[in-house]
């Protein structure tokens, strides 16, 4: 990234209202993004079209549709 120096007008040429400068720095990545585990749907489904996930006493069904979309239902 390059840095530019701008001269601002003074006196009668100064703008009537105040303004603020914005930073061009990229935002820092969220801390939990680096810690989030990623698993491919192919690894989860293991060649099948449906997977049952048990969570807090309930069953959730992860299904692969004909259009290769994933649907999670309770």
C-alpha positions as CSV (number, residue, x, y, z in Angstrom):
1,X,0.0,0.0,0.0
2,X,1.2,3.5,-0.8
3,X,0.9,6.5,1.4
4,X,0.0,9.9,0.0
5,X,0.3,13.3,1.7
6,X,-2.5,15.8,1.0
7,X,-2.3,19.4,1.8
8,X,-5.5,20.8,3.4
9,X,-6.8,24.3,2.7
10,X,-6.3,26.9,5.5
11,X,-8.2,30.1,6.4
12,X,-11.0,31.2,4.0
13,X,-10.4,28.2,1.8
14,X,-11.0,25.7,4.6
15,X,-14.2,23.6,4.4
16,X,-17.2,24.9,6.4
17,X,-17.8,21.5,8.1
18,X,-15.4,19.1,9.7
19,X,-14.5,15.8,8.2
20,X,-12.8,12.6,9.3
21,X,-10.1,10.5,7.6
22,X,-10.7,6.8,7.0
23,X,-8.1,4.1,7.4
24,X,-7.2,2.0,4.4
25,X,-5.9,-0.8,6.6
26,X,-7.5,-4.2,6.1
27,X,-9.6,-5.3,9.1
28,X,-7.9,-7.9,11.4
29,X,-9.5,-11.4,11.0
30,X,-11.8,-12.4,13.7
31,X,-10.1,-14.5,16.4
32,X,-12.6,-17.3,16.2
33,X,-12.2,-17.6,12.4
34,X,-8.8,-19.2,12.8
35,X,-10.0,-21.6,15.4
36,X,-13.1,-22.8,13.5
37,X,-12.8,-26.4,12.4
38,X,-13.8,-27.0,8.8
39,X,-15.0,-30.4,7.5
40,X,-16.0,-31.1,3.9
41,X,-19.6,-32.3,3.3
42,X,-18.1,-35.2,1.3
43,X,-16.2,-36.3,4.4
44,X,-19.3,-36.0,6.6
45,X,-21.7,-37.8,4.2
46,X,-19.1,-40.4,3.1
47,X,-20.8,-41.2,-0.2
48,X,-24.3,-41.2,1.3
49,X,-27.2,-38.7,0.7
50,X,-28.3,-38.4,4.4
51,X,-26.6,-38.1,7.8
52,X,-28.3,-38.1,11.2
53,X,-26.8,-35.8,13.8
54,X,-27.7,-36.3,17.5
55,X,-27.7,-33.0,19.5
56,X,-29.1,-32.6,23.0
57,X,-31.5,-35.5,22.7
58,X,-32.8,-34.5,19.3
59,X,-32.1,-35.9,15.8
60,X,-31.2,-33.6,12.9
61,X,-31.1,-34.8,9.3
62,X,-28.5,-33.4,6.9
63,X,-29.6,-34.3,3.4
64,X,-27.9,-33.8,0.0
65,X,-30.5,-32.8,-2.6
66,X,-30.6,-33.7,-6.3
67,X,-29.3,-30.2,-7.0
68,X,-26.3,-30.8,-4.7
69,X,-27.6,-28.4,-1.9
70,X,-27.5,-29.3,1.8
71,X,-30.6,-29.2,3.9
72,X,-30.6,-29.6,7.7
73,X,-33.9,-30.5,9.3
74,X,-35.1,-31.5,12.7
